[in-house]
Amino acid sequence: MIIRVSEAHVRPERFEAFRDMIVSAVRDFPGRYPGLLEHEVLLAPPNSLLYVSR
């Protein structure tokens, strides 16, 4: 199994918009990529966001 973690450091004033964009962008990934078992978007305070895919 491959586990991929991507981290983004975001300016505080743009954090909510960036989070919404990422969640929207990856919403359909499991259906589009057969090998993708699961994924999640995690908040890593104060200004980081993690995308984890397995």
C-alpha positions as CSV (number, residue, x, y, z in Angstrom):
1,M,0.0,0.0,0.0
2,I,1.2,3.5,-0.8
3,I,0.3,6.3,1.5
4,R,0.8,9.8,0.2
5,V,0.7,12.9,2.4
6,S,0.7,16.4,0.9
7,E,0.9,19.4,3.1
8,A,0.0,23.0,2.2
9,H,0.9,26.1,4.3
10,V,-1.8,28.7,3.6
11,R,-2.1,32.3,4.6
12,P,-4.6,32.7,7.4
13,E,-6.8,35.0,5.4
14,R,-7.1,32.5,2.5
15,F,-7.3,29.3,4.6
16,E,-11.1,28.8,4.4
17,A,-11.3,29.4,0.7
18,F,-8.3,27.1,0.1
19,R,-9.8,24.3,2.3
20,D,-13.2,24.6,0.5
21,M,-11.4,24.4,-2.9
22,I,-9.4,21.3,-2.0
23,V,-12.4,19.5,-0.5
24,S,-14.3,20.2,-3.6
25,A,-11.5,19.2,-6.0
26,V,-10.9,15.8,-4.3
27,R,-14.5,14.9,-3.6
28,D,-14.8,12.5,-6.6
29,F,-11.3,11.1,-6.6
30,P,-12.3,7.6,-5.2
31,G,-14.7,7.0,-8.1
32,R,-12.2,8.3,-10.7
33,Y,-9.1,6.5,-9.5
34,P,-9.8,2.7,-8.9
35,G,-6.6,2.1,-6.9
36,L,-7.5,4.9,-4.4
37,L,-8.8,3.1,-1.3
38,E,-9.6,6.2,0.8
39,H,-8.5,9.8,1.3
40,E,-9.0,12.6,3.7
41,V,-8.4,16.3,4.2
42,L,-7.0,17.2,7.6
43,L,-6.6,20.5,9.2
44,A,-3.2,21.0,10.9
45,P,-3.3,24.2,12.9
46,P,-2.5,26.9,12.7
47,N,-2.2,27.4,8.9
48,S,-1.6,24.0,7.4
49,L,-3.8,21.5,5.6
50,L,-2.9,17.9,4.9
51,Y,-4.3,15.6,2.1
52,V,-3.8,11.9,2.8
53,S,-4.5,9.2,0.3
54,R,-4.1,5.4,0.5
